[in-house]
């Protein structure tokens, strides 16, 4: 999955997909965040 912003556009759909037993892969070099800290926190949450 990719999205413009990791912390909003990617995190919630990814968590929903994981809850439905899908495997989620995030190419971390294809997404970004409003800050490095927000991006990294969202990736840890996923």
LOZAMAR-742582 format. One record per residue (C-alpha): residue in one letter; x, z, y. Coordinates in steps of 0.02 Angstrom, whole numbers, plus 50000, padded with zeros to 5 digits. Layout:
   rest      xx      zz      yy
      A       X       Z       Y
...
This chain:
   rest      xx      zz      yy
      X   50000   50000   50000
      X   50058   49966   50176
      X   49985   50005   50346
      X   50040   50007   50527
      X   50047   50198   50538
      X   50096   50304   50390
      X   50014   50464   50450
      X   49839   50393   50478
      X   49813   50217   50413
      X   49907   50243   50250
      X   49893   50426   50202
      X   49705   50440   50186
      X   49674   50279   50086
      X   49823   50321   49975
      X   49757   50496   49940
      X   49584   50424   49902
      X   49661   50298   49782
      X   49761   50436   49696
      X   49602   50539   49678
      X   49523   50390   49589
      X   49672   50384   49467
      X   49755   50230   49541
      X   49944   50219   49548
      X   50002   50206   49728
      X   50165   50127   49781
      X   50224   50132   49961
      X   50365   50017   50017
      X   50436   50140   50143
      X   50530   50004   50237
      X   50366   49912   50272
      X   50272   50054   50358
      X   50308   50162   50509
      X   50242   50307   50606
      X   50223   50374   50781
      X   50382   50474   50751
      X   50510   50496   50613
      X   50445   50671   50578
      X   50264   50612   50563
      X   50314   50467   50451
      X   50415   50578   50334
      X   50280   50711   50327
      X   50149   50581   50280
      X   50259   50511   50143
      X   50284   50687   50072
      X   50095   50715   50076
      X   50064   50557   49977
